[in-house]
Amino acid sequence: MRSIINISLPASLADEVKKEVRAGNFASTSEFFRHLWRLWKTEQVASLVRASQKDFSKSKSKVLKSLKDLR
C-alpha cells in the first residue's frame, strides 16, 4: 500500500528536481525522492559499519575460537 506525502520546497529546489526529471535522470518526482531516501538509508548502514569497524580496531570485539564461546 502506498501513502501520499506532500512536501513544501523552495522554488529553486523544486526547479532542480523538475530539471532532473525532465533530463531523464528519474522517471518521476516520486522516483527522485525514493532515490534520495535510498541514499540516506545506505548512509545510515554505512555509518553503523564504520562504527563497528572502529570498535573492532579498538579490540572491543570478542574473538570466537569455537561455537562454545557464543555461550
N, C-alpha and C positions, 0 to 999 in steps of 0.2 A: 504494500500500500504506500502510496506517495503522499507527501504533505507539501503544501504550498507555503513558502516563507517569503514574505515581502521584505526587501531591504531598501534603505534610502542611501543613495550615493551622491557625492558632489558631481556636478555636471561633467567636469573634466574626467573624472574616473569612469563615469558611465560611458562617455565617449570612447575612452580607451577600450573598454570591454566590447562595445559595439564594433569598434575598428578591428579587433582581433577576430570576432565572429565573421565579419564581412570578408576579412582576408582569408577565411577558410581554415584558420588555426583551430577553431572549435565549431562544432555543429550548431550550438545554440548558446545563449547566455547561461542557461542552466548547466550545460556541459562545462563552461568556463569555470563556474563556481564549484562544480563537483571536482574538477581538476585541482583547484586551489585547496579544497578540503583534503583530497588525497595527499597532496604535498605536505600539508600541515600534519596529517596523521603519520606520514613517513618520517617527518622530522621528530615527532614525539617518540616513535620507536627507536630512531637513531640515537636520540638523547638517552634513552634507557640503556641502550647497548654501550654507549660511551661511558655512562656511569658504572655499568658492570665491569667494563674493561679497567676503569680506574681502581675499583675495588680489588679486582684480580691482581693488578700490578702492585697494589699495596699489601698483597698477601692476606687479604681479608677473606679469601675464599678457602674452602676446605678441599684438600686433595683426597680423593677417594681411592683407596688401594683395592677395595673389594666391595661387593654389594652389602656386606655386613656393616660397612662404615655409614650406610644410609640410616641405620637404626639409631 
